[in-house]
């Protein structure tokens, strides 16, 4: 039987999948357009600039697709346990793909198709209620979200009042590796090993 938390994550994914996939397709379409135009660059652009832009959009699309599909193959049981980690990861991809359309990149918008329609407000509210009722953001084993840009470490257990990671708060964090059931966090003071759980997703861009 699918747990409420796992089902909430699945339904959130289904709700936004079309929007995310079509946005990634638009990035690839824009990349193809820039590649084509690079053969005969318009005034103000060089072939190299346009080719570099095409490569950047393709890489962005590939990166987002990898993040959107990173939990493929996870069992329902594990998905229920990892819901506090998986759901925010999905939400992050949705937010960043949405930012593709709201950025000030007029050249991209001129080369890409029209933005896909977001899910209806009613459908979003329905899934949000399902997420809230399931406790998908507060239940489960510890989950860490690492943000390399700011060095901020946010732990899912902080939402339920745990201070398990307090000793690590003031360490200058760097990228994290996952080895077995331990988290190896490279800091300027050397590696710190935090054994928290065997099933963790630790990653942020």
N, C-alpha and C positions, 0 to 999 in steps of 0.2 A: 504494500500500500504506500502510495506517495505521500510523504509528509507535507504538511501545510506550507512549511518554509520552502521546500523543494519545488512545490507546485507554483508558489508565488514567483520564484525565480524563473521557472519555465515560462509562465504566462507573461512576465515582463519581457523576456527575450522574444517571444512570439509577437508581442505588441509592437516592438520597435524594429524587428528584423528587416521588414520591407524598407523602412526609412533608411536604416544604416546601409543595407546592400545597394540601394539605388544611389545613395550619396557616393559610395565607393565607385560605382559604375560611372558616375558623373566625373569623378576625379580622373578616371582612366580615359574617359571621352575627351576631357580637356587636354590631357597629356597627348593623346593622339592628334588633336587639333594643333597643338604647339609643334609637334614633330613635323606635321605636314607643312605648316607655315614657315618652319625653319628653312625649308628648301628655297623659299623666296621671301626673305624677311621684309616686313614693312619698315617704313622709315622710323628710326628711333630704336630699333632692335637689331641685334646681330643673330646669326644662326646659332652661335654658341649659347647666347643667353636663352633663346627659345628652347633649345635642346636641354639645357640645364633645368629649365622650368618643367619641361615634360618629365624629366627623370625624377624631379622632386615630387611631382604629383603622383607618379607611379609608386614611388617609395612610400609616400604617405598612405596611399590606398592599401598597399600590401601590409604595412604596419598595422593599420586599423583592422584589417581583415584578420590578421593573426591574433590580435587582442580579442576581437569579437568571437573567435572560434577557439580560444585557448583552453576552454574547459570541455571541449568535445571529448566524448568517451567517459566522462566522469559518471560514476554510478549514481542512481537516485539517492541511495543512502548517504553517499559522500556529499552529494549536492545539498542535501538537507542540513548536514553538519557544517558545510562550508558556506552556507547561504550568506552569513555576514560578510564574507569576503567576495564571493562571486557576484552578488547583486550590485555592490558599489562599483565593481570592475565593469559590469555591463553599463551601469549608469554613466560612468566616466566616458566610455566609448560613444554613447548616445550624445552626451554633452559636446564632445569634441567634434563629432561628425556634424552636429548642428552648427557649431562655430564655423565650419567650412562655408556655410551659406551666409553667415552674418559678418564675416571678416570684410575688410575693406579692399579685397582683391578683385577689383573691377575686371581685370583681364581674365581671371578665372571665370567669373560669371558670364562674360561674353563668349567664352568657349564651351561652357558646360550647358547641359540641358536645364530646364526649369527645376527648381527644388522639388523634391517629392513631398507629398502631403504627410504631415505628422498624424499620428493617431488622433482620433476625435477626443475632445475634452471628456466626454462621457466614458469612453473606453479607458482613458488614462486614469480617471478617478476610480473606476471599478478595480483596476489592477492595483492602484495605490492603496485602496482599502484592503485588498487581499494581502498586500505586503504588510500593512500595519497590523492586521488581525493575526497574521501568521507569526509575527515576531521575527521575520527573516533578517532584520538588521540588529537584533540583540541576542538571539539564541545561537548556540553552537560553540565550537572550540575557539580558542584564541586566533585572531587573524590580525596581521600587520599590514598596513598600507604605507609604503615608503615613497616619499616624494623627494627625488634627487635635487630638484631645483631649489628647494628651500631647506632641505635637510631635516624636514619635519617627520617625525614618526608618530603615527596615530594608531592606537591599538583598539580593536573592536571591544575588548573587555572594559575599556574605559566607559563605555555606554552603560555598563551594568555595575559600575562602582569598584572594579578591581584595581588594585595598585600594584599588580604583579610586576610591571615593567618600570616602576618608579626608579630603581637604581640605575637604569640605563638612560634616563631622560636627558642628562646633561653631557652625554658623550657626543663628540663631533662625528655624526654618522656619515658613512659612505655606502656605496652599493652593497647589497646583500646577496649571499649565496645560500642555497638550500641544499643541505647534505643529509640525506636520510631523514631522521626526525629532529634534526637540530638546525638552528638558524645560525649561520656564520656571518657576522656583521663586521666588515672591515672598517676600522676607525683609524684616526691619526695616532691613536694610542696602541694600535695593534688589533688583532682579531678578537672579537667578543663572541662567545658561543652561548646561545640561549636555547635550551631544550624546552620547546613549548608544545609541540604536537607533531605527529608524523605526516599530517595532511595540511599543507600551507600553500597559499599563493602569495608570494612576496614580490611585488613589482609595481613600479610607477614610472611614468615618463614625464 
